[in-house]
């Protein structure tokens, strides 16, 4: 389990505690919720109920047959279970679950892909009746509910008075986000910091990719094997991040393509997507992408709460790499072109530009979680600031109160000593942190700084240079 040690430990403590208790594990598609639950229950054993897209009548029959295979014919399967009439096609499923719960040592119940199960109100009523029975009789059973998406039904995990129809807290809610850069870098200790950042900047922190990475070979070899070849195991990973309603929407896909090619403002998105007659038509489709946790909305840190100035970016770097760079070459790859040649000749020239757009996010992550390694403190907020005469990709306010302003120099020529002075000019134009005594300057570099830049930085109090090793956390 790469980068999920704390979540695994938390689930272990949950399963060791008294029941009845419920834990909800949720995350984006490919976040590794199933693998996490499987690892947590490997030693204790569990009953698994997996959601499917089958009609309820068939899904209920399949679920009951799966339970029979796991536990056999449990005692008194014909005894009516509480609420079973309301469960409809899930009647037999819940009858067996109630019977298993009456055992002296009831097995943990895992509902995997629960978002599909909970679409059927009859299943929900059956689950509510099961939970009420567990609580009423003090059963020792634990429920683990793993689902895609962050939409936890109101009152199921949140809330605390123990009243109402839905299950109440007795355990935990675990939200799985993408892996962080340092978490994946720890899994490939033989790679250089630059290699770690390059691959992470292209595929992001998707556990489904990093769990297949072979640390014994170079990043480009992993990229060719896992993503580019016709039989590559991760070839469908990007498309799998898209819910069906978005993957089948021509306009939503056009917006993803525009974002992947660098569009960030409303006007750029309309021009880049090329399927909208007016900017107002973008609204519902952008809202759908944001609600699906595929797009983040950024506002300048110095903007007023009512400011309409927004920038948009894809949450998962893999979407940008796949839709903006790889997908246009799929025909060539499918025709038999060697993946390593396509990577070196077609994709490599575009990679620095992709990383230039991703690195500000990594700089902001560094400020928030590791800023005190180089700066006076970590940041209590981080983001970007932009306006007339300035566009600062990395900014933040430290817990010490100091304001930080920075630029990323990844693509293009190496920065000169004047880059630090130009940053000072932009700081004076920015509204963010106005009046603060401590204004820190930060340049994030791809290469070791030139002697002249390092010397100029040393002459300016509160000026810093960061490189790949700082982001990855290596000496």
C-alpha positions, 0 to 999 in steps of 0.5 A: 500500500503506497502512501496509505499507511496511516489510513491502514493503521486507522482501519486496523484500530477500527476493526479491533474496537467494539461493534456495531461500528461503521466506517465509510471509505470514499475517494475518486475512481482509482483512489485505491479504496478497494485495495485499502479495505482488502489489506485491512481485512486480510487477517480478520476475514470479511463478507464482501458485497460488491455493487454492480450496474446490473438491474436490481433483480439480477444484482440481488440474486448475484449478491445472495449467491456470492454470500452463499459461496462465502459463508455457506448456508448460514443458520436459519436462512428462512427466518424473516429478517427485519425490514426484509419486505421493504428490501424487495429483490435484496430480500434474500441478501439481507436475510443471510446478512442478518443470520451471519450477524447473529454469530458469536463472532460475526464477520466484518461486512464490506460493501464495495462499490457502494455507490452502485448499491445505494442507488436502489432505495430498496437496498438502502431500506434493507441496510438501514434495517440491518444497522438498526438491528445490529445496534438494538441487539448490541451485535459486534459486527463492523461495516466497511462501506467503500464508494467512489465519490465524496457524496456521503448520504446525510446522516450516515456518518456525520451527525452524532445523536444516534437518532434517525434512519441512517447509520451513525458514527461508530467508526470513521470517515476516510476520504482518499485523495491522490498520493502526494509527491513524497509518498510516491518518491519514497517508493522509488528511492533509486530514482533521482528527485527530477525523475520522481517529479517528472513522472509524478507531474505526468500521471499524478498521485493515482494509486492504480498507476504507482502500484504497478511501477517497477522501481528497478527501471527508469521512469520512461520505461515504466511510462512506455510499459504501463501507459503507452503500449497497446496492451499497457495495463494503465491505458484505460486509467484516464478514461476510468476517471470520467463518470459515464455522464461526462465520458459520453458528453461531447461538450464535457470532453471538449472542455477537458481537452481545452484544459489539457492544452493549457486553457484556464480562464473562461474565455480560453475555455470557450475558444479552446473547446470550440463547441460553444456558441457563447460563454454562458453555455459553458456553465452547466458543463463546467459545474458538472466537471467540478462536481465530479472532482475533475476540475479545481477552481482557483481564485487569486489569494488577494481577490475579494470573496465576490470576485468573478476572476477564476482559473480552472485546472484539471485535478489529475495531471494524468488527464492533462497528459493523456487527453492533451498529449498521448491521445492524439498519438494513439493511432500511431501507437495502435498502428505498431509504433514503438512506445519508446520512440513515440515517447522520445520523439513525439511526447518528450518535447511537450513534457516540459510545458506540462510540468510547468503547469503542474509545478505550481501545485507542487510548490503550493503543496511544499509551502503547506506541508513542508515549508518550515524545512526551508522557510520560517514556517509552513503556510496556513494558506497557499495558492496563486495571485494574479492581476495587472502587472503581476502573475505569481504562480506560488504564493501563501501566508505562513503561520509566522505571518510572512507573505510568500511570492514565487515563480516556477522556472521549469520550461525554457531557459534558466533564470538569470539574476534579474529574475529575482529582481523582477519578482520584487517588482511584481511583489510591489504591484501585488495587493496580496500581503499589502502592509506585511513587514516580511515579504519572502521571495521564492524561485522554484528551479529545475536545474541547479542555480547559476552562480550569479543567481545564487549570489544575487539571492544571498544578497536579498534578505528573505529570498530563497531558491528551491529545487527538485530535492527540496520538493521530494525531501531528499538531501 
